[in-house]
Amino acid sequence: MGTINRKTIFLLIGQKGSGKSFIGTLFDKEFGITFIRVEDWAKKIIKNRDVDDKAYLKQVFGSIEKGIRSSLAHKDQLVFESTGLTEYFDEMLERLKSDFQVVTIGVFANGTICLERVKSRDQEIHINISDDQVLNINKKVRERNFDTDFAIVNENKSKKALIKEIGELIEQTIDK
């Protein structure tokens, strides 16, 4: 595959509430792979626009790509997350794949669990959206059925089990 000395991006893709942020923090705390909360960048530029406004989405993914590239100037590995829904995501992903090893990881949980998690999570670190918006976005994510390199089903697993699964995934990536 020719990935020797190539910087690696672990990209968590899944529904809102599937646990991408939690898994990202485990990458960071347990394995020292920096988790970049790209939603922070999106929150800075939303400016009263709808979350599905095309100009906003284009600007968000441009900002994410710029931030990821800047971060990789100082790191060999990082992890970030996305629902993976828009054409701007697809374009960003292709550009990142041309310069870095990108390992995609699908994060899955059933829709009811996802909605409950969104309702109970810290609203300070996430963009607030209605239940209907969550259900609509998550329906689109399921329909898209993004083909990923790895999958993590995050429903009733303990933190310890998730850490073990992430460790095995990282090991398999290094072996490639």
N, C-alpha and C positions, 0 to 999 in steps of 0.2 A: 504493500500500500504506500510505501515511501513516506511515512509519517515521522521518521527519526528527527528529533529536535524541533518538531513542529508544535506550535502552541495549540492547546486544546480548549475548546469550548464545550461544556456540557449544557445542553439546551433542554429544559424541562417543558413539555408541551402537554396541555390538558385543559379540562374544564375549569371554570371558576369554582373554587371550593374543593378541588381534588387533592389539595395539599402540596402544590408546587412550592410555595414559599417555605413551608415547614421542611420539606425535603431539601430545598436549597440551603436552609440554615444548618441542616445536618451535614451537608457537604462541607460547609464552612467550619463549623465547630468540631466535627469529628475527623475530618480529613485535610483541613487547612486549604481547601479549594474555595477561594473567595466567591461568595454569593453576592451578585449584584442585583439589587431590587430595582429593576427597570421601571416599575410602576411609579417610583419617586420622580423619574424624569417626565413621565407622562402627566403626573399631577401638576408639575410646574408649568406645563404649556397648554393645559386644557382651556383655560380662560372662558368659562361659560359656554363652551361648545359641547355639542352632543358627543357621546363616546363613539358614535359611528360616523361622525363628520369626516369626509374624505381628506380634506386639507389637514385636519388635526391628525388623522392616522398617518398620513404621509410624513408629517413633521415629527410625530412620535417615533416612527421607525427609523427615520434619519438620525434623530437624536440618540436612539438606542445603539445604532450601528457605530456612530461616532464615539459614544461612551465606551462601548465594548472594545473597539480598536485602541482607544486611548489607554484603557485599563490593561490590555495585553502588551502594551509597550513596557510595562513594569512587572508583568506576571507571566508564568508559563501556562497556567490553567485558570479557568473561572467557570462559574455556572450562572445562568440566568433563566428566566421563565417567560412563557407566552402561551396564549390560547392558540396561536398559529393560524389565525383566521383570514387575514387580509392579503391582498396582492402585494402590499408593501412589506409584509412579513416575508412572503415568498422571495421577493426581490432581494431583501436584506440577507436572507439565509443563503441564497446562491452566491452573493458577493462574499459573505463570510467563509463559505465552503471553499472558495477559490484561494483564500489566503491562510486558512487555519483548518485544523482537524475539528470538525463539528460532530459531536456525538449526541444524537437525539434520543430523548427518553420520554416515552409516553407515560403520563401519570393518570391513573384511572380510579374512579370511585363512582358509585351509583348516584344518580341524579338527586335523590332525596338527601343523601348524606352531603353532597356538594352544597345544596341550598341551605341546609342547616348550618354548615360550616360558614358560609358567607354571612348568614344572619348573625352568627355569634362571634365573628372575628373582630379584631381591632380595626375599627373604621378609620383610625388616624393614619394607618399605613396603606390603605387601599382606597381606590376610587369608589365612591359610594354610587351604587346603581340599584334600581328597583328589583324586586323579586322577578317581575316579568322580564326585565332585561337579562337577569342571570339565567332564567329558564331559556330565553331565546338564544343567547350566546352559547349556552351549553348544548342546546339542540344542534346548533350549527357546528360546534366542535365535534359532536358525535357523528353527524352526517359527513363531515370532512374526513373523519377516520384517518388522520395523518399517519403515514407509514414511518415508524421510528425504529432506531437501531435496537433499543431496549424498551421494556415496559415494566412499570411498577404499579401493582394494584394496591392502592392505599385506602383500604376500608377498615379492617379490624386488626391491623398489625400493631404490635408494640413498637415503641421507639427503638428498642434493641434489635428487633427483627428488621426494621427499615435500615438501620445502620449496617447490619450484616449484609443486606441485599445491595446497598450502595457500595460497600467495600468490594463485594464480588464483581459488581459492574465496573468499577474503576480498574480492578485487576484485569478483567477481560479486555478493557480498552487499552491498557498498557501492553498487553500481549499481542495486540493486532499489528 
